Amino acid sequence: MQRTALKALAAALLATSLAGCAGTSTSDTAAQDSDGALTMYSGRNEEFVGPLLEEFQTQTGINVDVRYGDSADLAAQLLEEGDRTPSDLFWAQDAGALSSVALGGLATSLPTDVVSVVPAEFRGPSEQWVGVSGRMRNFVYNKDKVSTGELPKSVTELADPKWNGRVGIAPTNASFQAFVTALRLSAGEEAAEKWLRDLKANGAKLYEKNSQVVQAVNDGEIDLGLVNHYYVYALKDELGETKAENGFFAPNDPGSLVNIAGVLITPKGSKDPDARVLLEWLLSASTQQKIVDQLREYPVVASVSAPSGLPVLSEIPGPGVALNDLADLPATLQLLAKVGLV
Amino acid sequence: MAIPIGYLIVRVIQGGWSKIAEIISRPRTWELAANSLVLSGLVGITVLVIGVVTGWLITRTDLPNPRVWLVLSTLPLAVPSYVIAYTWLAVTPRFTGFWAAWLVLSVSTLPYVVLASTAVLRTLDAAQIDVARVMGENTWGIFRKVEWPHMRGAAVAGMLLAVLYALSDFGAVAMLRVDTLTRAVYTAYRASFDRYSAAVLALILVAIGLMVVALEARTRGSVIRARVGRGVRRESEKIALGRWRQPALVLLSLPVIVGLVVPALVIGVRVVLASAQGIDYLRLLQAALTSVGLGVAGAILALMFSLPVGVAVARYRSRVGRVGEVIALVTQGVPGVVVGLSLVVVGLTFAWPLYQTVFMLIFGYAIVFMARSVGVVRSSLERVPPVLEDTARTLGSGPAAVFRRVTLPLAGPGVAVGFLLVLLAIMKELPVTLFLRPTEMRTLATELWTKTEIVSYSEAAPYALALVLLAAVPTYLLSRPRKVSEPVVA
């Protein structure tokens, strides 16, 4: 009994250490001929940013260990870790997660000369975080079921009886909630509540994730869904041809909100010159171009143009809501709960 | 063991009374608490009734292929509940809401009760049943007066695990869009970045968990679980099902179809799609090895923790041991995100150099899942007749020698069951792994999470398949018949 237990323990330790070695051996060799190493917490998915960061490692020789997780969970982990956090940088999915870490005192002011290439509206207060890429709220529609003439100009039209039972949303998704916050701040609390109630009464179908909304549109289960602009591309990559297509609301519409994913540097990272190198690299024109080409997200620097087929960012002023105001999420959640959508 | 609950109490106190008052005065909080209570309560009742009936059908009737049915009824344990929910959503997007969650959580926790019931019924001495029959009892009378009193403790303990699991589940509940307290805890972290509100909500969950555990403790009778009679134990005659055979087969098939067949089919189709695009087998193998290695190491450590607690409760009716057992159990009802964060704090404070190393991760698993083994270890120790230990003592062995030479060999199979249960739980675990794993370590569960976060569902399928196949091994071992000194699950 004891002997078998010991054997099992030995086998287990061997297996884990083997797996561990296999994971780190490549990075160890990379670290030898580089001037340093970084640890990054990433709330962005490995499928999106993994290849980018690998290019950074080959180009600079700086080894980046990435810990992937949910943006908000990682923010909570950073706040619990405090000064002892092993991370140098945090790449988050949205401004809310970045702001919460900054409020907890774990974000340092970024070097102004590096982040000044990014417009002020995509930077946090006192440069505590900076946007790296942008995404736009838009809709996907099934091209067999919705004619181009029928496409909505404003998100508010979707409460119209004409769209009864045809629309899908993902009310627990952070991007949708950011849009509702923008709607509240631009149209007013009452109008936002009325619209949400009307949308629900109009038979809007609820999904957990944006990707499921896009899938449902493609399957013809719904005709139109509110999502972010890049989801349909991921589906096209997987399936080739899709019935789901991107559509955009008019400029100025709350339905055209632009939100960012961005990075901050922790107090630990601020002492490491490599963190600055990575920040510069992320905001360089060539990396921004890669973000456009590979992730099909919006660049945050003026010298790089938007992905083809997408509206130019400067022509989509959006609802005129500052990203920092989108942190007013608790009120949005209360509203969504009141209406019965979450 | 008390780490997650201690962490919650500290966070709640830091949040201050006004925060507590605000959350407690919100009608929404109580609505969510009611949802959690009703959902987990219904899951508990369902798995208790269906699980006991299933166990009885498999062991006491002339059902065809009882071995096969036992394995099939146990296998849904190998499929994580979020995978069951996800695959059903792939079949029909209308599969959402309260009843969908009830169904998914019920089929994925039903095996706990099935295993417990069959284990007891198998070892029940035919003599007791025969005596009851001679006294004029019919099938129902025998069940009520002989079989149920024996299996009650084990079956209810299995139900307790199911209820606590339903309370703490996030993955399935979120996917199926049911509002529960656990989902609200996650929302508090993820949308409001509010650790204090999350802690208050989670502490309400702990209170509900305590209530459930207290209810369970009351059902524990004072029946002597150990068989003390002499003579050879034999199996009793099987009851002929007759015209009840068809309904019985339907009852047994339904949970298997919901929890195993449909998920397996959906995953299978997606794997075929994925193999067309090419699968990174090396990465898959690496993740699989890591999952198994972590599971084995964590399960061994969990057993090391639960043996003293089990001995203290079973042999010495120790109050400290009992408190330990209750805390371990209640922790099962705490959402994974809370448990993960609490271990982050404790790891940083007391074991800084070990933070985000594999050792801290294994320690975390053992803490979180020892409840699964404590129950089995305790109940199998309870079934070791104390008279055997006393005899060994009178023959001159010291307490340590008695434990090593008498108690442990007799309780051995129970310890093995505890090991398998923890191993299974670790392989399917996600939130604690995400918080505590060494940076860049990948397990099957984390890879599955990475792939399903975005659209590439077919890329996720090979990982889901590998996870289910690997988890099927300990699950299968759990369903194998064991020797007379029978361990009882939970």
Interface residues (C-beta under 8 A of the other chain):
Chain A: M1 A5 A8 L9 A11 A12 L13 L14 A15 T16 S17 L18 A19 G20 A22 G23 T24 S27 T39 N45 E46 E47 F48 D65 V66 R67 Y68 G69 D70 A72 D73 A75 A76 Q77 L79 E80 E81 G82 R84 P86 G96 A97 S100 T172 A174 Q177 K205 L206 Y207 E208 S211 Q212 V214 Q215 A216 E221 Y231 A234 L235 D237 E238 L329 P330 L333 A337 V342
Chain B: R28 L89 P93 T96 A174 M175 R177 D179 T187 Y189 R190 A191 S192 F193 D194 R195 Q286 A287 L289 T290 V292 G293 L294 G295 V296 A297 I300 V337 G340 L341 V344 V345 L348 W352 Y355 Q356 V358 L408 P409 G412 P431 L434 F435 P438 T439 E440 M441 R442 T446 T450 K451 E453 I454 V455 S456 Y457 S458
